Amino acid sequence: MPTPIKPEIPISIWLLTGATAVAVANPRVRQSLTPRSQTTSSGTGLLGNLLNFGRHDADLPVPQGIPRPFPPIPQEPRVVPANNPSIPDRIYTAEDAAKAYFALYKRPFSRKLYDHFLGNTGTDYVYTEQEALQVAKATDGTTQAQLATAAQQAANNAKNDPSLYGKPQYINSSWQDVYQTEDGDITTALGHYWTSVTTTVVVTKTANPDVVHYEMKYQVHFWDYYDFDMDYHNWLAQLKDGDMVTWLKMNVDIEMQWLRKAGFAKYFQNYGSTPPMSKSGGWSDSV
């Protein structure tokens, strides 16, 4: 395959040296995509919501399950370089380098998804509750914005139809593309991924006619397609003389594509949901 003119030094050596070790963090980085959702946490945040679970609205019905259909599975890269006789050795070098990175920087979730890819089953990977909460913590800024939208919609619905006051409303968000960098393990494991919320909201009137009170039970859901999908030409467009970081990422990405094409690994869907959590407050902007 066309290969940038670089010394054939094992990736694992470069991976564990100096700044290069940090920069080669994610063999799944999709550099052609621009982060579209990097909001910061607001309100009580995930921790506060966990602490409040069951305190205000234990009688609310559980929200609906994870929204379907899932987002569309990405298409194959348009261009993949041709194979060459050295590809098996290069694949194993890239595989060892990725595993070494996960161990060095303590990224267990990334390693579990990578092992599932290497397991060559192609079956869905469903997050454990702990893994879903880890993703949720990293996604909390986006989640809080989605929950605020749900509260606003419930308040507007009740304003337009007063019979809805005091009754559960099921309000779900659409899937939203997310990229975050607060949790390196999540960034390495998922890159860009998708999130949504399902909620049960009850709106009640207060003594102030301009303010309503809401009680909410909600779950946060996540979906991702685990693949190595960078177009070879996109990598080459980013490659500059002496840029070992991009060169390493490009080679790991390409070699994992070939590992899959050779039949030794399979891409897969991965997803999960948090347990039901709670949130409550006042709303006035839409009333």
C-alpha positions, -999 to +999 in steps of 0.1 A: +000+000+000+012+036-005+031+044+027+045+077+039+083+077+038+090+072+075+115+050+093+101+015+100+103+019+138+079-002+159+048+019+168+050+006+204+084+023+208+071+057+196+039+052+216+057+051+249+081+080+244+075+116+254+048+137+238+042+112+211+027+088+237+002+114+246-007+124+211-013+089+197-040+083+223-068+073+201-064+049+172-101+057+165-098+095+163-118+108+134-099+140+126-120+148+096-150+155+120-154+187+139-166+184+175-202+195+176-211+193+212-187+202+239-210+221+264-200+223+300-220+210+329-247+231+344-273+229+371-271+202+396-251+179+373-251+142+371-237+137+406-265+158+421-291+140+401-278+107+413-279+118+449-315+131+444-327+098+428-359+087+444-361+118+467-388+137+449-405+116+423-403+079+432-439+076+421-432+088+385-434+061+358-401+050+344-392+067+311-395+048+278-365+026+268-336+035+246-349+052+214-349+033+182-340+033+154-304+040+162-284+065+141-273+051+107-242+030+106-213+049+088-204+039+053-171+022+045-142+045+037-141+054+000-103+047-003-083+021+015-047+015+005-037-017-012-023-046+009+014-055+009+034-085+022+044-068+055+008-061+066+006-090+092+037-077+111+025-042+109-010-051+122+004-069+152+027-040+159-002-016+158-024-039+180+004-042+206+009-004+206-028+003+212-029-023+241+002-008+256-014+027+255-046+015+272-025-001+300-002+028+304-029+054+307-054+032+325-082+031+300-102+000+308-133+008+288-113+015+257-095-018+261-128-037+265-142-023+233-110-029+215-109-066+227-145-069+215-134-057+181-105-082+181-129-110+193-143-110+157-179-117+166-195-085+154-221-088+181-235-058+199-217-046+230-241-035+257-226-012+284-227-022+320-244+002+344-210+014+355-198+020+320-231+038+311-226+061+341-190+068+331-202+079+296-230+099+312-207+118+335-186+128+304-217+138+285-234+157+313-233+191+297-252+179+266-276+159+288-285+189+309-294+209+278-316+180+266-333+178+300-339+216+300-356+212+266-378+184+279-388+206+309-396+235+286-417+213+263-437+199+292-444+234+306-455+246+272-477+215+267-494+222+300-498+259+293-516+250+260-536+222+275-542+228+313-555+192+317-519+181+315-510+197+348-502+170+373-501+143+347-470+124+334-457+135+300-433+112+281-409+135+263-378+121+245-350+139+227-336+130+193-302+114+190-274+140+191-239+136+179-214+142+207-176+146+210-161+153+244-126+154+258-131+155+296-127+118+300-098+104+280-111+068+283-144+077+267-127+098+240-104+070+231-131+043+232-159+062+214-146+092+196-178+107+182-209+090+196-246+097+200-267+104+230-304+110+238-327+112+269-361+098+276-381+115+303-413+114+323-422+149+334-450+161+356-457+199+357-477+215+385-488+251+391-472+272+419-484+302+439-466+324+413-487+323+381-455+328+360-436+298+374-444+261+372-428+233+391-416+201+374-406+167+386-387+146+361-375+110+359-351+103+331-326+080+315-296+089+294-289+066+264-258+062+242-250+046+208-218+042+188-205+022+159-170+010+166-150+012+135-118+026+120-132+047+093-107+074+083-103+078+045-067+073+035-067+105+015-079+125+045-049+112+065-025+121+037-039+156+035-031+161+072+004+146+070+033+170+071+071+163+070+082+152+105+047+148+118+051+115+136+019+119+156-004+119+125+017+092+108+012+069+138-025+075+140-028+070+103-010+036+104-029+023+133-062+033+117-053+018+083-039-014+098-070-020+119-091-015+087-070-042+071-073-065+101-111-063+097-110-067+059-088-098+064-115-114+085-097-112+119-119-085+135-154-071+131-169-037+136-199-036+160-226-014+175-222-005+212-248+012+233-263+014+268-285+034+292-282+048+327-305+037+354-335+060+360-324+093+376-343+123+389-344+161+385-368+188+397-371+225+397-390+256+386-396+268+350-407+302+340-393+312+306-421+295+286-450+302+309 
